[in-house]
Amino acid sequence: MPYDTVTELPKGVKNNLPKHAQEIYMETYNHAWEEYNHEEERARRVAWGAVKKKYQKDEVSGEWKKKE
């Protein structure tokens, strides 16, 4: 199911990612949902892959931070 707003994202995404990363996740998920014939798991993997291109999880704090 595609998302209309970031407030609809899964708790694991909303509670851990910064706003910009949430937007990347949502946009990529929605695109992948359509491209891969509504395969939810595949859309999730693609969305997380897109987030990880621009953000990384800090090993010490556990927070997601934008890559330099």
WOQUI-V991896 format. One record per residue. N is the residue number from 1. RES is the residue in one letter. SS is DSSP state (2 for helix, 1 for strand, 0 for the rest). OMEGA is omega in whole degrees, -180 to 180 (NA if undefined). Layout:
n	res	ss	omega
N	RES	SS	OMEGA
N	RES	SS	OMEGA
This chain:
n	res	ss	omega
1	M	0	179
2	P	0	-180
3	Y	0	177
4	D	0	-180
5	T	0	179
6	V	2	179
7	T	2	180
8	E	2	-177
9	L	0	177
10	P	0	-178
11	K	2	-180
12	G	2	178
13	V	2	-178
14	K	2	-174
15	N	0	-175
16	N	0	-175
17	L	0	172
18	P	0	-175
19	K	2	-178
20	H	2	178
21	A	2	176
22	Q	2	179
23	E	2	177
24	I	2	-180
25	Y	2	-176
26	M	2	-179
27	E	2	-179
28	T	2	179
29	Y	2	-178
30	N	2	179
31	H	2	-179
32	A	2	178
33	W	2	180
34	E	2	-175
35	E	2	-176
36	Y	0	173
37	N	0	173
38	H	0	175
39	E	0	-173
40	E	2	-178
41	E	2	179
42	R	2	178
43	A	2	178
44	R	2	-180
45	R	2	180
46	V	2	-179
47	A	2	178
48	W	2	177
49	G	2	179
50	A	2	178
51	V	2	-176
52	K	2	175
53	K	2	-176
54	K	2	-177
55	Y	1	174
56	Q	1	-179
57	K	1	179
58	D	0	-176
59	E	0	-177
60	V	0	-175
61	S	0	-177
62	G	0	-180
63	E	0	176
64	W	1	-178
65	K	1	180
66	K	1	178
67	K	0	179
68	E	0	NA
